[in-house]
């Protein structure tokens, strides 16, 4: 579903369960961001625990992360250091590094991304060859340090963080909220229209390029994400009357994850 459809569905549930309440466009975008962070973090945690052998029967969550697993190959290292700015994804988009191959081995081998302090402890306890069997790396700013330091090349398998969704909108001359779809052409202002920041425009203002960013995820996960948004919105209201919304959302998420 589109973000506009998701917001409309939330509105229906909220008005039904909490009489008279509606979710404003700005509240919706705040909820979108916090919900996306919580949702992605939970799915990634389950994914990492699963590939580490700590969880079974997590196919539902594995399928969510799989499209974001990226390979970056042919990285030459100097003294075991990789400049992350050379990786295709922006550094802040790298959610996890999960495996490497190259000097370590011909096949991908799981790697632990740890703090510099833990890396030093590991380095002292697992000297030499054993580190190629149990590789670790740590990050300082935009550099990724691999141990042992004689690693000269790596292919990196990492999880790319999806873009944060956002629903852009404006208010037309009749005072009605109009939502933009991702990829919409530039909007030509009419005198008396307002942008999402509350600034009034005239016909002579520069055209506006919408910045709506739809969900990247497979539509299979959209309903579950909508329930995450519902729970986050209810919690943001901070009153007992909205406990029913949280309970409703959590129950729906349990049903989804039990399929």
C-alpha positions, 0 to 999 in steps of 0.5 A: 500500500502507498503511504497515503493509503496506510495513513488513511487506514490508520485514520479509520482505526484510530477514529473507531477505537479512540473517538474523535481522534485523527492523525495529522500529516505531521504526526504521521511522518513523525510516527513513520520515522520512529516506527521504521527505526523500531521495525527495521531494527527488530527485523535486523536483530532477528536476521543476525541472530538467525544467521548466527544459529541462535534462532530457528523458524525465522523465515518471515523476518529473513525474507524482510532483510534479504533484499537489503543484503549487498555485496561489495567486491574487489576491495584492496586493503592497506594494513587491514584498513578499508575506507568505507567511503569506497563502498557503494552505500553511504556509510550511514546506510550500512546497518550491519556487516555480516560476512567477508571473503578474500584473504580470509577464505575463498568462500564468505565467512561470518565476521563479527563487527565489534568495538575497538576495545573488544577487537583488541582483546580478541587480537590478543587472545586469537593471534595469527591464523585463528583470526582468519577462522574467526575474523573480526573488524571494528569501525573508527569514523569511516575506516573499517579495521580488519584483524589480523592486519595482514588482510589485503583484500576483502569482498564485503557482504553487508546489510544496507539500511532502507531509506526512511519513508516520508509522506509529503503534502500541501494544503490547497486553496480550499484548505484540503490536504493533498498528498504527493506520491513518490515520483510526482512531477513538480507542483505548480503553486496556486496563490493561497496554497500552503506547503507542509512547513506552513508557508503560504505560496503564490502563483509566481513562486518556484515550482516545488519538487515533492519528496515523498519516499514510499516504503521499500519493503515487499507489500507482504510486510506493509500491514505489519508495519502499519500495526507498528505505526499504530502502536507508536502513535498510541504510545505518543498520545500517552493516555490510558484511553489509547491502551486499546490501540496498543493492545490492538496493534500488538495482537495483530502483529502476533497474528501476522508473525504466527503465520 
